[in-house]
Each structure stands twice: as C-alpha cells, then as structure tokens.
C-alpha cells in the first residue's frame, strides 16, 4: 500500500512538472492596470519614459546584434533599475534588418522575435509600458525602408509596402494576446538622408506608411484590435507635424503622435557648445533657446493635445558635459525641456544609449553592467526630470545658471 501511494505521488508530481513545461503560464489578471483608462489618461499616466538605446537597434550593415555597439544584453535587473528611478515606460528600438527573409513572405527570424518578446516581458514584469518599433531599417533611407524620391513610386514602392505590411503583420500576430501595456510605433525618424524638410510627396509618403502600419496591426485581431499605436511625421521633427494626416482607424481614440527633440544638437548631442539659453547664446547660436522651445511645443500642443490626440517625445536628452559650466547648463536644459513638455501634456522619453563619456553621444544614465548603477551626473539629471513631471511649480522657477 505504501509503495502504491508513493508511486501515485510520483506520478502526480511528474504530471504537474510536464504540464508546467508544456502549457503556457497564465499571466496575472492585473497584468494591464491601465485597461480602463481612456486615451489621454493612458498616455499621461506614463509621465516619463526611457529608451533602451543602442541595444536591440544595434547592427552591423543591417545584421542586428544586441552587443554590436558596446552595450551588454538587456536584463530584468536593468529594467527593474529603470523602474525604480520612477520611469513609467520603456521604448525598445528594434532593428530587424537581415533578420527578415526574402520576398514574398519576408519571414522574421523566430529567435530574434523571441528575444524582442523577452525584453518586452522584462518591462511588463517591472509594471511599466513598453514600446517596440522598426528602427534603423529606415536610417537615412540607406536600407530597405526608403523614402527617397526614387522609392516613392513603381516597383520600389510596391516592394517596400509589401515588406512593411508583412513585418507589421508578423509582429502584431506574435503579440496579439499581449495586454495594453505594449504599444507599437510604426517607424523611426524616416527621411531621405538629408535631414531636411522633405518634399510634399515625401511627407505624404510618410502618411501612407502610417496608414499601412495601422491597417496591418488592426487586421490581426486579438488585443491588436484596439492596441495603442504611435504615428510620426517626416524625420519626427516637431515643426513638420503639421503635415501629419492621422490615419483612418477602425477604433476611436487609440492613436498617439510622436516627435523627437534634440535642439540645438550642438549642445544636446555633440557638446560642441557647453551653454544653452537666451542668456548665454547669441547671434547664430541663439536660435534654439527657451522662446524657440516654447513656440515649437505650443504649436504641437495646439494641433494635437488640444484636439484630443496625445503626444510623446519619443527621444530627447542632453549629453554629459565635461566642464562645470556645461554641467550646470545641462541640468538647466533638461529641467526646462522636461518641465515645459510636461506642462504641455507631452510624455518625454529620455534617450539612453549607454554612453558613459562626456561629449558626443554621452547620453547614458545607467551602467549596462550589473548592478546597473547610475553613471556620473545621472543622479542629478534623473532627479531634475522626476521633479519636472511630479511636482507642481511654475516654469519661471527654472532659472538659468
């Protein structure tokens, strides 16, 4: 009898073990605490976001590789560190490149898609929202996702449409059961390589791609039927958002507008300048000051926020400065931009590429090595950003050095 009971016990134990391995684990019922929020509430509740930059978007001539640009693979520990600092969402730029097969199927590599899903799960587990996109595939129109003049018509356009539609259909199908914490963004900074304003035909092409993106996602059903989606304009420049025609959608109030802000790049991106603002920049260097920022943001607010369309700043930031003057102005810039973005109702996403250096591309806030400590000056910058989005105070209290 004892042997029989023991055999039954082990048989039951093995059955449970097999079921745990072979059957999908149900996600908690409270996986999506934002399900009951309307569009504006859903977006505003993120408050401020963070970019997992130079990671899943890294590549070598369109061969994607998570460590190709110097960062280590993303981990749950890293994403938990981001959440602990108060960020409400993580944008996960993804380059697909040569992980996509040939026509007509354009089959996405299963292992790469699975890795993207794994990082998305890190974000869900940390109780934040996640954004995934098609990123450097369109960089400078140098690869397949081109908006150069010769790609606007004919066979070239048809091939791009087919691949773009197929990829978003596959991505959406893979995540069709994921909750509302996951947001899709059609593409990143599409332009023809000139960083100019584009032609009317090129700007209209962006609207066409936005519509293809929305249609492809919606057609997959499941939770994609009303998933929140992000659309952008030419080169994601705020001054060009007036050319965005919001896509026709099968569901109301599920589309979010997006722009990036690095003005002036000589201060924010390259650190060629170590000061910012009307108090210190004059002449040809004085254009992108506080007044320019307010006017730019006000125009976006009037066109979108005031018409019930939420806005994110998908990328922004300022690189680390070497001098004390530069450090003081970096803090001033980051507080001013973040504060006025928040006042306008925009949700800003800091661009963190892991760069620990001072100067060009030194955007990093978090070390990409365990235990994922904050990099130099990051504590001050994060504190300033969190103050700007969480405390109620007038912009006039943000004073220049």
Buried (B, 14 or more C-beta within 10 A) or exposed (E): EEEEEEEEEEEEEEEEEEEEEEEEEEBEEEBBEBEEBEBBEBBBBBBBBBBBBBBBBBBEEBEBBBEBBEBBBBBBEBBBBBBEBBBBBBBBBBBBBBBBEEEEEBEBBEEBBEBBBEBBBBBBBBEBBBBBBBBBBBBBBBBBBBBBBEBBEEEBBEBBEBBBBBBBBBBBBBBBEBBBBBBBBBBBBBBBEEEEBBBEEBBBBBBBBBBBBBBBBBBBEEBBBBBBBBBBBBBBBBBBBEBBBBBEBEEEBBBBBBBBBBBBBBBBBBBEBBBBBEBBBEEEBBEBBBEBBBEBBEBBBEBBBEEEBBBBBBBBBBBBBEEEEBBBBBBBBBBBBBBBBBBBBBBBBBBBBBBBBBBEBBBBBBBBEEEBEBBEBBEBBBBBBBBBBEEEEEBEEBEBB
